[in-house]
């Protein structure tokens, strides 16, 4: 069976997916892990061989901190997003980027749980740094 020819639309969407991923400093493996899919499946999205489902695309735009139009529009706003610093992830470490990518794919309940744990850790650290007597708890 001959290999399916990629459409220009798929290739343009794939090119923009790659641009956002690279600008965020993420690897295909990292994005695939956050999406809970195989890396080769994500590679097919970037090369235009296949398209992500609507749900996966929603998660992808959350990871990259953008919107559907910037990925799907005939002429993307990628360069404008980078120039206008609407994509602040580019100056974070890879670990920070991965944490943000995971957080962006969580539902509201999961985000509240993470927020509570982080707030607890920060409060404890602040108590230790300030030297409160109850910091040994």
Buried (B, 14 or more C-beta within 10 A) or exposed (E): EEEEEBEEEBBBBBBBBBBBBEBBBBBBEBBBBBBEBEBEBBBBBBBBBBBBEEEBBEBBBBBBBBEEEBBBBEEBBBEEBBEEEEBEBEEBEEEEBBEBBBBBBEEEEEEEEBEEEEEEEEEEEEBEEEEEEEEEE
